[in-house]
Amino acid sequence: MELTPVLRSEWLKIRTLRSLPGALLALFAATIAFSAIAGVSDASEPGFDPLFASLSGVIPGQIAAVSFGAMAVSSEFHQGALRLSLAAVPRRGRWFAAKAAVIAVPVFLVGLVTALAALFAARAGLGPAAGGLSTGEQVRAVVGCGVYLMLMALFAAGIAALLRSGVATLSLLVPFILVVSFVIGDATGTVADFLPDKAGQLVLRETYDGTLGPWSGLAVTALWTAAALLAGAWRLRRRDA
């Protein structure tokens, strides 16, 4: 079976499941709103990073990207949907690859647009404080933001395939991203740099300390994502539909 029809059928599922376009809309709206609020922050604070402040809305906004990835996969485990999908595409690896692709592409594209809009919204509030940002730094942050959100969505998709539950996936990842990651970061120092969210967020910063840089941080997030997808694919092959 050619991959193109599989991609087309999986894309149709993404488009017709209302919660998924809604998650992308929430990603766009939440990120811009929180970035605009951060744009009125005090630039005189020690360690102020105008680039990260401009894109800080990604921190809460990424929850929508995680939800998108988790729901896109977990919807297959309701009412026998997975049996129908695998009846049409018996090769489970091919089906899962197509599912990952139709998760990755829209999140990446929406992430690019969102990052660009958030950057402009925040820069309007920051004024001269953002004047020192170079074009290269801003392009790196916008592209990196799209990649980071895509990786987090795929990370959630892999965990959802492993746990076979969207609720369990979100119950695990949302507290981790919003609470546990910060607590671990405060307690363990540089070890937190290698957490999937902390590592990837380095690409959003103008200045950064520690072992990792912007692209090596994204590489660490990519490794976490690859591990989650491989674990999800393994569970998919081992369990009955």
C-alpha positions as CSV (number, residue, x, y, z in Angstrom):
1,M,0.0,0.0,0.0
2,E,1.3,3.4,-0.9
3,L,1.9,5.9,1.9
4,T,0.0,8.8,0.2
5,P,-3.5,7.3,0.7
6,V,-2.6,6.5,4.3
7,L,-1.5,10.1,4.9
8,R,-4.6,11.4,3.2
9,S,-6.9,9.3,5.4
10,E,-5.1,10.3,8.6
11,W,-5.2,13.9,7.6
12,L,-8.9,13.6,7.1
13,K,-9.3,12.4,10.7
14,I,-7.3,15.3,12.0
15,R,-9.5,17.8,10.1
16,T,-12.8,16.2,11.1
17,L,-12.1,15.7,14.8
18,R,-13.2,19.1,16.2
19,S,-11.0,19.0,19.3
20,L,-7.8,18.9,17.2
21,P,-8.2,22.1,15.1
22,G,-9.5,23.6,18.4
23,A,-6.2,22.7,20.0
24,L,-4.2,24.4,17.3
25,L,-6.4,27.5,17.6
26,A,-5.8,27.4,21.4
27,L,-2.0,27.1,20.8
28,F,-2.1,30.2,18.6
29,A,-4.3,32.3,20.9
30,A,-2.7,31.3,24.3
31,T,0.8,31.8,23.1
32,I,0.2,35.3,21.6
33,A,-1.9,36.4,24.6
34,F,0.8,35.4,27.2
35,S,3.6,36.8,25.0
36,A,1.8,40.1,24.7
37,I,1.4,40.2,28.5
38,A,5.1,39.5,28.9
39,G,5.9,42.3,26.5
40,V,5.0,44.8,29.2
41,S,7.4,43.3,31.7
42,D,10.1,45.3,33.4
43,A,13.2,45.1,31.1
44,S,15.4,46.5,33.9
45,E,15.2,43.3,35.9
46,P,18.6,41.4,36.3
47,G,19.0,38.6,33.7
48,F,16.1,39.9,31.6
49,D,16.1,38.1,28.2
50,P,14.0,40.1,25.6
51,L,13.9,37.1,23.2
52,F,12.6,34.7,25.8
53,A,10.2,37.3,27.1
54,S,8.8,37.8,23.6
55,L,8.2,34.1,23.2
56,S,7.4,33.2,26.8
57,G,3.8,32.5,25.8
58,V,5.1,29.2,24.4
59,I,5.4,27.9,27.9
60,P,1.6,27.7,28.6
61,G,0.8,27.5,24.8
62,Q,2.7,24.2,24.5
63,I,0.0,22.5,26.5
64,A,-2.2,22.8,23.5
65,A,0.4,21.2,21.3
66,V,0.8,18.4,23.7
67,S,-3.0,18.0,23.8
68,F,-3.1,17.9,20.0
69,G,-0.6,15.1,19.8
70,A,-2.1,13.1,22.6
71,M,-5.7,13.4,21.4
72,A,-4.8,12.6,17.8
73,V,-3.5,9.2,18.9
74,S,-5.8,8.4,21.8
75,S,-8.9,8.9,19.6
76,E,-7.9,5.7,17.9
77,F,-8.5,3.7,21.1
78,H,-12.1,4.7,21.4
79,Q,-15.0,2.6,20.0
80,G,-12.9,0.3,17.9
81,A,-11.4,3.0,15.7
82,L,-8.0,1.4,15.8
83,R,-9.3,-1.9,14.5
84,L,-10.8,0.0,11.5
85,S,-7.6,1.9,10.9
86,L,-5.5,-1.3,11.0
87,A,-8.0,-3.2,8.8
88,A,-7.3,-0.5,6.1
89,V,-3.6,-0.3,6.9
90,P,-2.4,-3.7,8.2
91,R,1.2,-2.6,8.5
92,R,1.2,-1.0,11.9
93,G,4.5,0.8,11.5
94,R,3.3,2.4,8.3
95,W,0.1,3.5,9.9
96,F,1.9,5.0,13.0
97,A,4.4,6.8,10.8
98,A,1.5,8.4,8.8
99,K,-0.1,9.4,12.1
100,A,3.1,11.0,13.3
101,A,3.5,12.9,10.0
102,V,0.0,14.4,10.1
103,I,0.6,15.5,13.7
104,A,4.0,16.9,13.0
105,V,3.3,19.1,9.9
106,P,0.3,21.1,11.2
107,V,1.9,21.7,14.6
108,F,5.2,22.9,13.0
109,L,3.4,25.3,10.6
110,V,1.1,26.7,13.2
111,G,4.1,26.9,15.5
112,L,6.0,29.1,13.0
113,V,3.0,31.4,12.5
114,T,2.4,31.6,16.2
115,A,6.0,32.4,17.1
116,L,6.2,35.1,14.5
117,A,3.0,36.7,15.6
118,A,3.9,36.4,19.3
119,L,7.3,38.0,18.6
120,F,5.7,41.0,16.9
121,A,3.1,41.3,19.7
122,A,5.7,41.3,22.5
123,R,8.2,43.5,20.7
124,A,5.5,46.2,20.5
125,G,5.3,46.2,24.3
126,L,9.0,45.9,24.9
127,G,9.9,48.8,22.7
128,P,13.6,49.7,22.9
129,A,14.3,46.8,25.2
130,A,14.0,44.5,22.2
131,G,16.0,46.7,19.9
132,G,19.2,44.7,20.5
133,L,17.9,41.5,19.1
134,S,19.5,40.5,15.8
135,T,17.7,39.2,12.8
136,G,19.5,35.9,13.1
137,E,18.5,35.5,16.7
138,Q,14.8,36.2,15.9
139,V,14.8,33.8,12.9
140,R,16.4,31.1,15.0
141,A,13.9,31.5,17.8
142,V,10.9,31.5,15.4
143,V,12.1,28.4,13.5
144,G,13.2,26.7,16.7
145,C,9.8,27.4,18.3
146,G,8.0,25.6,15.4
147,V,10.4,22.6,15.8
148,Y,10.1,22.6,19.6
149,L,6.3,22.6,19.5
150,M,6.3,19.9,16.9
151,L,8.6,17.7,19.0
152,M,6.5,18.2,22.1
153,A,3.3,17.2,20.2
154,L,5.1,14.0,18.8
155,F,6.4,13.3,22.3
156,A,2.9,13.3,23.6
157,A,1.7,11.2,20.7
158,G,4.3,8.5,21.5
159,I,3.3,8.5,25.2
160,A,-0.3,8.3,24.2
161,A,0.4,5.2,22.1
162,L,2.4,3.7,24.9
163,L,-0.3,4.3,27.6
164,R,-3.2,3.9,25.1
165,S,-5.0,6.8,26.8
166,G,-5.2,10.6,26.2
167,V,-6.3,11.3,29.8
168,A,-3.4,9.3,31.3
169,T,-1.0,11.1,28.9
170,L,-2.2,14.6,29.7
171,S,-2.4,13.7,33.5
172,L,1.3,12.8,33.3
173,L,2.7,15.5,31.0
174,V,0.7,18.6,31.9
175,P,1.8,18.6,35.6
176,F,5.3,17.7,34.6
177,I,5.6,20.6,32.2
178,L,3.9,23.2,34.4
179,V,5.1,22.1,37.8
180,V,7.5,19.2,38.2
181,S,10.0,20.5,35.6
182,F,10.4,23.8,37.5
183,V,10.8,22.0,40.8
184,I,13.3,19.6,39.4
185,G,15.2,22.5,37.8
186,D,15.5,24.3,41.1
187,A,16.6,21.2,43.0
188,T,19.0,19.6,40.5
189,G,20.6,22.5,38.6
190,T,22.1,21.5,35.3
191,V,20.5,18.1,35.2
192,A,17.2,19.8,34.4
193,D,18.8,21.1,31.2
194,F,18.3,17.6,29.8
195,L,14.6,17.4,30.5
196,P,12.6,17.4,27.2
197,D,10.9,20.7,27.7
198,K,13.8,22.6,29.4
199,A,16.3,21.5,26.7
200,G,14.2,22.5,23.8
201,Q,13.3,25.9,25.3
202,L,16.9,27.0,25.0
203,V,16.3,27.8,21.4
204,L,13.9,30.6,22.6
205,R,16.6,32.4,24.5
206,E,19.0,35.1,23.5
207,T,21.5,34.1,26.2
208,Y,22.0,30.7,27.7
209,D,24.4,29.0,30.2
210,G,25.2,25.4,30.8
211,T,26.2,22.5,28.7
212,L,23.6,22.8,25.9
213,G,23.0,25.5,23.3
214,P,19.9,26.2,21.2
215,W,20.3,23.5,18.6
216,S,21.9,20.9,20.9
217,G,19.0,21.5,23.3
218,L,16.5,20.8,20.5
219,A,18.5,17.6,19.7
220,V,18.0,16.4,23.3
221,T,14.3,17.0,23.0
222,A,14.3,15.2,19.7
223,L,16.0,12.2,21.4
224,W,13.2,12.2,24.0
225,T,10.6,12.3,21.3
226,A,12.2,9.5,19.3
227,A,12.3,7.3,22.4
228,A,8.6,8.0,23.1
229,L,7.6,7.2,19.5
230,L,9.6,4.0,19.5
231,A,8.1,3.0,22.8
232,G,4.6,3.8,21.4
233,A,5.3,1.8,18.2
234,W,6.6,-1.1,20.2
235,R,3.4,-1.1,22.3
236,L,1.3,-0.9,19.2
237,R,2.9,-3.9,17.7
238,R,2.7,-6.0,20.9
239,R,-0.9,-5.3,21.9
240,D,-4.1,-6.4,20.1
241,A,-6.1,-3.6,18.5
